[in-house]
């Protein structure tokens, strides 16, 4: 293969996350024309719904920040080969942690806000650690434990709202007592958007990029995700790295929960996560697990639901068009996968023959003879350093 061909394929791999988006837009446009609707008018209405005024744009940003935080955390767990479905519960526990500080601690904003952020990140990290321990010690798949913990987090929220944290006028499923003003994140122009939250989100993205590209821990996570069997032979602790990766993601998800409860709302509410965790899973899949694509795709996913609200007001089209668009994206992600999985730019990484259960450590010089006699898959060094 010539150097020019290699360069072309490299660019194709980097731009591949755009393929499902473009394909979804093309199919959605075809459906609109099939029903005698103008795609240009529909997309213009969605654009106006997201950017047609200062308040609308700030609302997009306010939704974008927690989605970006959750997505950045998921890049870490996906890199380690973990499906952190329980991220919804981690967002909720972060909101609960921030709410506890807001309701029980009195002080100026410069004291309350750091405490709320710390409590939120701790709550999300511990909730994620529970799922990780169930996987490493109880051999419970993180998908099943995550779904169960999501439901438990919802039940806990409803209990707190209608029980210990109910408003003075009586129990209700609507929400807790509004927080003191000093406990809320500083917002811009009376909107739901807090510039401080955007700074925290960008810091999180930079931290994830640095961890995965410039640290030994990031290299271990990539080895574990690319080929657990080879990582096992190299002495990487699958248990420790699994727990740490889940806690890292949980901390960022918890921070997203704090942003939701302290800027989007002013009290703990039902459905405080707003489905952001599940949406973040789609964002990371579309981004092909690359952190630099996450902010762009997360912004797109923030524009669609906000723009769809105006769609029905300005046209005869239903606001569900946004759901159709995102649903088609998911379908095309499943169909197209990644460029490498389709044989573009290199062989797809496989982990065939990987044992379901990995020992915690493999000290040097103590490789069991039966493993030495078996096939020894090599780690794709180039893929790990991507």
CORTA-V703078 format. One record per backbone hydrogen bond with DSSP energy under -1.0 kcal/mol. CO is the residue of the C=O (numbers start at 1). NH is the residue of the N-H. E is the energy in kcal/mol with one decimal. If there is no record, write none. Layout:
CO_NH_E / CO_NH_E
This chain:
2_6_-2.2 / 3_7_-2.2 / 4_8_-2.4 / 5_9_-2.4 / 6_10_-2.0 / 7_11_-2.1 / 8_12_-2.1 / 9_13_-2.3 / 10_14_-1.9 / 11_15_-2.1 / 15_18_-1.9 / 16_19_-2.0 / 18_22_-2.7 / 19_23_-2.7 / 20_24_-2.3 / 21_25_-2.3 / 22_26_-2.2 / 23_27_-2.4 / 24_28_-2.6 / 25_29_-2.2 / 26_30_-2.1 / 27_31_-2.3 / 28_32_-2.2 / 29_33_-2.3 / 30_34_-1.8 / 31_35_-1.1 / 32_37_-2.9 / 33_36_-1.5 / 38_42_-2.2 / 39_43_-2.8 / 40_44_-1.9 / 41_45_-2.2 / 42_46_-2.0 / 43_47_-2.3 / 44_48_-2.6 / 45_49_-2.0 / 46_50_-1.2 / 47_51_-3.0 / 48_52_-2.1 / 53_57_-2.3 / 54_58_-2.5 / 55_59_-1.8 / 56_60_-1.8 / 57_61_-2.1 / 58_62_-2.3 / 59_63_-1.7 / 60_64_-2.2 / 61_65_-2.0 / 63_67_-1.2 / 64_68_-2.8 / 65_69_-2.3 / 66_70_-2.4 / 67_71_-2.3 / 68_72_-2.4 / 69_73_-1.9 / 70_74_-2.0 / 71_75_-1.5 / 73_77_-1.4 / 74_78_-2.9 / 75_79_-1.9 / 76_80_-1.4 / 77_82_-3.1 / 78_81_-1.6 / 82_84_-1.0 / 83_85_-2.1 / 84_87_-1.2 / 86_90_-1.6 / 87_91_-2.1 / 88_92_-2.0 / 89_93_-2.7 / 90_94_-1.8 / 91_95_-2.1 / 92_96_-2.4 / 93_97_-2.5 / 94_98_-2.3 / 95_99_-2.2 / 96_100_-2.4 / 97_101_-1.5 / 98_102_-2.3 / 99_103_-2.3 / 100_104_-1.6 / 101_105_-2.2 / 108_111_-1.3 / 108_112_-2.6 / 109_113_-2.4 / 111_115_-1.4 / 112_116_-2.8 / 113_117_-2.6 / 114_118_-2.6 / 115_119_-2.6 / 116_120_-2.4 / 117_121_-2.5 / 118_122_-2.2 / 119_123_-2.5 / 120_124_-2.4 / 121_125_-2.3 / 122_126_-2.6 / 123_127_-2.0 / 124_128_-2.0 / 125_129_-2.3 / 126_130_-1.7 / 127_131_-1.2 / 128_132_-2.2 / 129_133_-2.8 / 130_134_-2.1 / 131_135_-1.4 / 132_136_-2.8 / 133_137_-3.0 / 133_138_-1.2 / 134_140_-2.7 / 141_145_-2.3 / 142_146_-2.0 / 143_147_-2.0 / 144_148_-2.1 / 145_149_-2.6 / 146_150_-2.1 / 147_151_-1.8 / 148_152_-2.1 / 149_153_-2.3 / 150_154_-1.9 / 151_155_-2.4 / 152_156_-2.6 / 153_157_-2.2 / 154_158_-2.3 / 155_159_-2.2 / 156_160_-2.4 / 157_161_-2.5 / 158_162_-2.1 / 159_163_-1.1 / 160_165_-2.2 / 163_166_-1.7 / 167_170_-1.8 / 180_183_-1.6 / 181_184_-1.1 / 188_191_-1.7 / 193_188_-2.7 / 194_198_-1.3 / 195_199_-1.9 / 196_200_-2.2 / 197_201_-2.1 / 198_202_-2.4 / 199_203_-2.2 / 200_204_-2.0 / 201_205_-2.2 / 202_206_-2.4 / 203_207_-2.4 / 204_208_-2.5 / 205_209_-2.5 / 206_210_-2.5 / 207_211_-2.8 / 208_212_-2.5 / 209_213_-1.8 / 210_214_-3.0 / 215_219_-1.5 / 216_220_-2.2 / 217_221_-2.4 / 218_222_-2.1 / 219_223_-2.3 / 220_224_-2.5 / 221_225_-2.3 / 222_226_-2.9 / 223_227_-2.3 / 227_231_-2.4 / 228_232_-2.3 / 229_233_-1.9 / 230_234_-1.8 / 231_236_-2.5 / 232_235_-1.2 / 237_241_-2.3 / 238_242_-1.8 / 239_243_-2.2 / 240_244_-2.6 / 241_245_-2.5 / 242_246_-2.2 / 243_247_-2.4 / 244_248_-2.5 / 245_249_-2.2 / 246_250_-2.8 / 247_251_-2.3 / 248_252_-1.7 / 249_253_-2.5 / 250_254_-2.8 / 251_255_-1.9 / 252_256_-1.9 / 253_257_-1.9 / 254_258_-2.0 / 255_259_-2.1 / 256_260_-2.1 / 257_261_-2.3 / 258_262_-2.1 / 259_263_-1.4 / 259_264_-1.3 / 260_265_-2.1 / 262_185_-1.5 / 266_179_-3.1 / 268_176_-1.7 / 273_276_-1.7 / 275_279_-1.9 / 276_280_-2.4 / 277_281_-1.3 / 278_282_-1.2 / 279_283_-2.0 / 280_284_-2.4 / 281_285_-1.9 / 282_286_-2.6 / 283_287_-2.1 / 284_289_-2.4 / 285_288_-1.3 / 287_290_-1.4 / 290_293_-1.1 / 293_297_-2.2 / 294_298_-2.8 / 295_299_-1.9 / 296_300_-1.9 / 297_301_-2.3 / 298_302_-1.1 / 299_303_-2.0 / 300_304_-2.0 / 302_306_-1.1 / 303_307_-3.2 / 304_308_-2.1 / 307_311_-1.1 / 310_314_-2.0 / 311_315_-1.7 / 318_321_-1.6 / 319_322_-1.4 / 320_324_-2.2 / 321_325_-2.4 / 322_326_-2.3 / 323_327_-2.4 / 324_328_-2.3 / 325_329_-1.7 / 326_330_-2.0 / 327_331_-2.1 / 328_332_-2.5 / 329_333_-2.2 / 330_334_-2.2 / 331_335_-1.9 / 332_336_-3.2 / 333_337_-2.4 / 338_342_-1.0 / 339_344_-2.9 / 340_343_-1.8 / 351_354_-1.6 / 363_366_-1.9 / 368_372_-1.8 / 369_373_-2.0 / 379_381_-1.5 / 380_384_-2.2 / 381_385_-1.7 / 383_386_-1.2
